[in-house]
């Protein structure tokens, strides 16, 4: 093909179902670049990707997107914030401009590509600039999809939309496998 060495091929999409997503396979075949931002704490400056809430099982330390809820389990407006995974410094939605500023953020390749020069990028809604999707809006979508009190999905379809559109990740469909013995007890013997 003409211009083989200089051509650019651009594939862009939202991943849907894990194991069936073409865009996820393309991402995994590339160098898997993720956008890293530096903590705004001048004593820390740790370079990290923005992630959803995580708890370290060994230390109990929480990092990522966290929020407060009222007694009814509703999101307290303006409480969503990002906790640095290194020092725990709080970053609020209005800090995004500083977090994403040149010199404070960079794309980092996290894998070796299957073929030379195959760049692939991942970017979630957590990186939406100030004035677009807020961290509060992301948390609200989570709370609509996940029953925090009972630690289970409220609505699997909304949970998939959250994973696909907010986290930019493929959704893993989980369920109970049917056993032959259970199904065969309900089958018709004659039609």
C-alpha positions as CSV (number, residue, x, y, z in Angstrom):
1,X,0.0,0.0,0.0
2,X,1.1,3.5,-0.7
3,X,2.5,5.6,2.3
4,X,2.8,2.5,4.4
5,X,5.4,4.0,6.7
6,X,3.6,7.3,7.3
7,X,-0.1,6.3,7.3
8,X,-2.3,6.7,10.4
9,X,-5.2,4.3,11.2
10,X,-7.6,5.5,13.9
11,X,-10.0,3.2,15.7
12,X,-12.2,4.8,18.4
13,X,-15.0,3.3,20.3
14,X,-16.4,2.5,23.7
15,X,-15.8,-1.1,24.8
16,X,-18.9,-3.2,25.5
17,X,-18.7,-6.8,26.6
18,X,-15.4,-8.3,27.9
19,X,-14.1,-10.9,25.5
20,X,-16.3,-9.7,22.7
21,X,-15.0,-6.1,22.3
22,X,-13.1,-5.3,19.1
23,X,-11.8,-2.0,20.5
24,X,-10.5,-3.8,23.7
25,X,-8.6,-6.3,21.5
26,X,-7.0,-3.4,19.5
27,X,-6.1,-1.6,22.7
28,X,-4.5,-4.7,24.1
29,X,-2.5,-5.2,20.9
30,X,-1.0,-1.7,21.2
31,X,1.3,-0.1,23.8
32,X,-1.7,0.6,26.1
33,X,-1.0,4.2,26.9
34,X,-2.7,5.7,29.9
35,X,-2.9,9.3,30.9
36,X,-0.9,9.9,34.1
37,X,-1.3,13.0,36.3
38,X,0.9,14.3,39.2
39,X,-0.5,14.7,42.7
40,X,-0.9,18.4,43.4
41,X,0.6,18.0,46.9
42,X,4.0,19.7,46.5
43,X,5.6,17.1,49.0
44,X,4.3,14.2,46.9
45,X,4.0,14.8,43.1
46,X,3.3,11.1,42.6
47,X,2.5,10.2,38.9
48,X,-0.7,8.1,38.6
49,X,-3.7,7.3,36.5
50,X,-7.1,8.4,37.8
51,X,-9.0,5.4,39.0
52,X,-12.2,4.5,40.7
53,X,-12.3,3.9,44.5
54,X,-9.9,1.3,45.7
55,X,-9.0,-0.1,49.1
56,X,-5.7,-1.7,49.8
57,X,-6.6,-4.9,51.6
58,X,-3.2,-5.0,53.5
59,X,-3.2,-1.4,54.8
60,X,-6.9,-0.5,54.6
61,X,-5.9,2.7,52.8
62,X,-8.5,4.1,50.3
63,X,-7.5,5.9,47.1
64,X,-9.1,6.9,43.9
65,X,-12.6,8.6,43.5
66,X,-14.4,8.8,46.9
67,X,-17.5,10.6,48.0
68,X,-19.8,11.3,51.0
69,X,-23.5,10.3,51.3
70,X,-26.2,11.6,53.5
71,X,-28.3,9.4,55.9
72,X,-30.6,8.3,53.0
73,X,-27.6,7.1,50.9
74,X,-27.7,10.1,48.5
75,X,-24.6,11.7,47.2
76,X,-23.6,14.9,49.1
77,X,-23.2,17.5,46.3
78,X,-19.6,18.5,45.7
79,X,-18.2,15.8,47.9
80,X,-16.7,13.6,45.1
81,X,-12.9,13.9,45.1
82,X,-9.8,12.0,44.1
83,X,-7.4,10.7,46.8
84,X,-3.8,10.3,45.7
85,X,-2.7,6.7,45.8
86,X,0.6,7.6,47.4
87,X,-0.2,10.3,50.0
88,X,-4.0,10.5,50.2
89,X,-4.1,14.2,49.2
90,X,-7.6,15.3,48.1
91,X,-8.2,16.6,44.6
92,X,-11.5,18.1,43.8
93,X,-13.3,18.5,40.5
94,X,-12.1,22.1,40.1
95,X,-8.5,20.9,40.4
96,X,-8.7,19.1,37.1
97,X,-7.4,22.1,35.2
98,X,-4.2,21.9,37.2
99,X,-4.0,18.1,37.1
100,X,-4.3,18.0,33.3
101,X,-2.0,21.0,32.7
102,X,1.1,20.5,30.4
103,X,4.0,19.5,32.5
104,X,1.8,17.9,35.1
105,X,0.3,15.1,32.9
106,X,1.6,12.8,30.3
107,X,0.7,9.7,28.3
108,X,2.6,6.6,29.5
109,X,2.9,3.4,27.6
110,X,2.2,0.4,29.9
111,X,2.9,-2.5,27.5
112,X,4.9,-3.6,24.5
113,X,2.8,-3.5,21.3
114,X,2.3,-6.7,19.2
115,X,3.6,-4.7,16.2
116,X,6.0,-1.8,16.1
117,X,4.6,1.7,16.4
118,X,1.1,0.5,17.4
119,X,-0.1,3.1,19.9
120,X,-3.3,2.5,21.9
121,X,-4.9,4.9,24.3
122,X,-7.3,4.6,27.2
123,X,-9.2,7.6,28.6
124,X,-12.1,7.4,31.1
125,X,-14.7,10.0,31.9
126,X,-12.8,10.8,35.1
127,X,-10.6,12.9,32.8
128,X,-13.5,15.1,31.6
129,X,-12.4,18.7,31.8
130,X,-14.0,21.2,34.2
131,X,-17.3,22.2,32.8
132,X,-18.0,18.8,31.3
133,X,-18.8,15.6,33.2
134,X,-18.0,16.1,36.9
135,X,-16.8,13.5,39.4
136,X,-20.1,14.0,41.2
137,X,-21.9,13.0,38.0
138,X,-19.7,9.9,37.7
139,X,-20.5,8.9,41.3
140,X,-24.2,9.5,40.7
141,X,-24.2,7.1,37.8
142,X,-22.4,4.5,40.1
143,X,-24.9,4.9,42.9
144,X,-27.8,4.4,40.4
145,X,-26.2,1.2,39.1
146,X,-24.8,-0.3,42.4
147,X,-26.5,-0.9,45.7
148,X,-23.7,0.1,48.1
149,X,-25.5,-1.0,51.2
150,X,-26.0,-4.6,50.0
151,X,-22.9,-4.6,47.8
152,X,-24.6,-5.8,44.7
153,X,-25.9,-4.4,41.4
154,X,-29.2,-2.4,41.3
155,X,-29.4,-2.7,37.6
156,X,-27.0,-4.7,35.4
157,X,-27.8,-2.6,32.3
158,X,-26.9,0.6,34.2
159,X,-23.8,-1.1,35.6
160,X,-22.7,-1.9,32.1
161,X,-23.3,1.6,30.9
162,X,-21.2,2.9,33.9
163,X,-18.3,0.5,33.1
164,X,-18.4,1.3,29.4
165,X,-19.1,5.1,29.4
166,X,-17.6,6.3,32.7
167,X,-14.7,4.0,33.3
168,X,-14.1,3.2,29.6
169,X,-13.8,-0.5,30.4
170,X,-15.4,-3.6,28.9
171,X,-18.2,-5.0,31.1
172,X,-17.8,-8.6,32.4
173,X,-21.2,-10.4,32.3
174,X,-21.4,-12.6,35.4
175,X,-24.2,-14.9,36.2
176,X,-25.0,-18.4,37.5
177,X,-24.2,-21.3,35.2
178,X,-27.2,-23.5,34.6
179,X,-26.8,-27.2,35.4
180,X,-28.3,-29.9,33.3
181,X,-30.0,-31.5,36.3
182,X,-31.9,-28.3,37.1
183,X,-33.0,-27.6,33.6
184,X,-33.9,-31.2,32.7
185,X,-36.4,-31.4,35.6
186,X,-38.5,-28.8,33.8
187,X,-38.3,-30.2,30.2
188,X,-41.2,-31.6,28.3
189,X,-41.0,-35.2,27.4
190,X,-43.4,-35.0,24.5
191,X,-44.3,-32.2,22.2
